[in-house]
Amino acid sequence: MIEKERKTQEFQTRVIHIKEQFQGFDFLVSRASGEFLRNLILDFINSGKKVVLDFQGIKGVAHSFADEVFGLLF
């Protein structure tokens, strides 16, 4: 399962396991991958869910990936 859902008293939380989401890759570099993750995050947020990103097992991210995800998120 790529995301796991946890129910809390107020809302649902989606945990996105980044390494699983990107098929086991442990270094994320492309803007396209960043855009994919950003859109996934926004889909959950727009549906009223809290999002937790689990970077366990990720050794690093390139500036372009991080900029695409977090620089354009809000």
Backbone hydrogen bonds in HBPLUS format (Angstrom, degrees):
<---DONOR---> <-ACCEPTOR-->    atom                        ^
c    i                          cat <-CA-CA->   ^        H-A-AA   ^      H-
h    n   atom  resd res      DA  || num        DHA   H-A  angle D-A-AA Bond
n    s   type  num  typ     dist DA aas  dist angle  dist       angle   num
A0004-LYS N   A0015-VAL O   3.18 MM  11  5.31 148.9  2.29 135.8 144.3     1
A0015-VAL N   A0004-LYS O   2.99 MM  11  5.31 163.3  2.02 153.8 159.2     2
A0006-ARG N   A0013-THR O   2.96 MM   7  5.20 162.9  1.99 149.1 154.7     3
A0013-THR N   A0006-ARG O   2.89 MM   7  5.20 164.1  1.91 157.5 162.4     4
A0008-THR N   A0011-PHE O   3.11 MM   3  5.55 147.0  2.22 146.5 156.6     5
A0050-LYS N   A0012-GLN O   2.98 MM  38  6.32 163.7  2.01 156.9 159.0     6
A0014-ARG N   A0050-LYS O   2.74 MM  36  6.16 162.8  1.77 165.9 168.4     7
A0052-VAL N   A0014-ARG O   2.82 MM  38  6.13 160.1  1.86 160.7 162.4     8
A0016-ILE N   A0052-VAL O   2.84 MM  36  6.23 163.4  1.86 169.7 175.3     9
A0054-ASP N   A0016-ILE O   2.89 MM  38  5.92 177.5  1.89 156.1 155.3    10
A0021-GLN N   A0017-HIS O   2.89 MM   4  6.08 158.3  1.94 155.5 162.8    11
A0018-ILE N   A0054-ASP O   3.02 MM  36  5.90 151.0  2.11 146.2 155.3    12
A0022-PHE N   A0018-ILE O   3.01 MM   4  6.25 145.6  2.13 151.9 159.2    13
A0024-GLY N   A0019-LYS O   2.74 MM   5  4.97 158.7  1.78 160.6 157.4    14
A0023-GLN N   A0020-GLU O   3.15 MM   3  5.09 146.0  2.27 116.4 111.1    15
A0025-PHE N   A0022-PHE O   3.15 MM   3  5.82 170.3  2.16 126.2 127.9    16
A0059-LYS N   A0026-ASP O   2.62 MM  33  5.41 145.7  1.73 142.2 153.2    17
A0028-LEU N   A0060-GLY O   3.04 MM  32  6.55 152.7  2.12 147.9 150.5    18
A0062-ALA N   A0028-LEU O   2.73 MM  34  6.16 158.3  1.78 163.9 168.3    19
A0034-GLY N   A0030-SER O   3.14 MM   4  6.43 156.3  2.20 140.8 147.6    20
A0035-GLU N   A0031-ARG O   2.76 MM   4  6.00 153.8  1.83 151.4 158.6    21
A0036-PHE N   A0032-ALA O   3.01 MM   4  6.22 156.0  2.07 143.7 149.9    22
A0037-LEU N   A0033-SER O   3.04 MM   4  6.33 164.1  2.07 151.6 154.7    23
A0038-ARG N   A0034-GLY O   2.88 MM   4  6.06 164.4  1.90 151.4 156.2    24
A0039-ASN N   A0035-GLU O   2.93 MM   4  6.10 162.9  1.96 151.0 155.1    25
A0040-LEU N   A0036-PHE O   3.02 MM   4  6.27 150.4  2.11 145.2 153.7    26
A0041-ILE N   A0037-LEU O   2.90 MM   4  6.17 162.6  1.93 156.0 160.3    27
A0042-LEU N   A0038-ARG O   2.89 MM   4  6.14 166.1  1.91 153.7 157.4    28
A0043-ASP N   A0039-ASN O   2.95 MM   4  6.08 152.2  2.02 142.9 150.1    29
A0044-PHE N   A0040-LEU O   3.22 MM   4  6.53 158.7  2.27 149.0 153.2    30
A0045-ILE N   A0041-ILE O   2.94 MM   4  6.22 167.0  1.96 157.3 161.3    31
A0046-ASN N   A0042-LEU O   2.81 MM   4  5.83 166.8  1.82 151.8 155.8    32
A0047-SER N   A0043-ASP O   3.17 MM   4  6.28 125.3  2.48 132.2 144.9    33
A0047-SER N   A0044-PHE O   3.12 MM   3  5.15 138.3  2.31  96.5 108.6    34
A0049-LYS N   A0044-PHE O   2.97 MM   5  5.30 159.9  2.01 152.3 147.3    35
A0048-GLY N   A0045-ILE O   2.95 MM   3  5.20 156.8  2.01 113.7 116.3    36
A0058-ILE N   A0055-PHE O   3.00 MM   3  5.47 161.1  2.04 139.6 139.9    37
A0066-ALA N   A0062-ALA O   3.06 MM   4  6.38 172.5  2.06 163.6 164.1    38
A0067-ASP N   A0063-HIS O   2.81 MM   4  5.88 162.4  1.84 154.9 160.3    39
A0068-GLU N   A0064-SER O   3.10 MM   4  6.13 154.5  2.17 138.2 144.7    40
A0069-VAL N   A0065-PHE O   3.02 MM   4  6.31 154.5  2.09 152.4 159.4    41
A0070-PHE N   A0066-ALA O   2.80 MM   4  5.74 149.7  1.89 155.1 160.6    42
A0071-GLY N   A0067-ASP O   2.92 MM   4  4.47 123.9  2.24 106.6 122.7    43
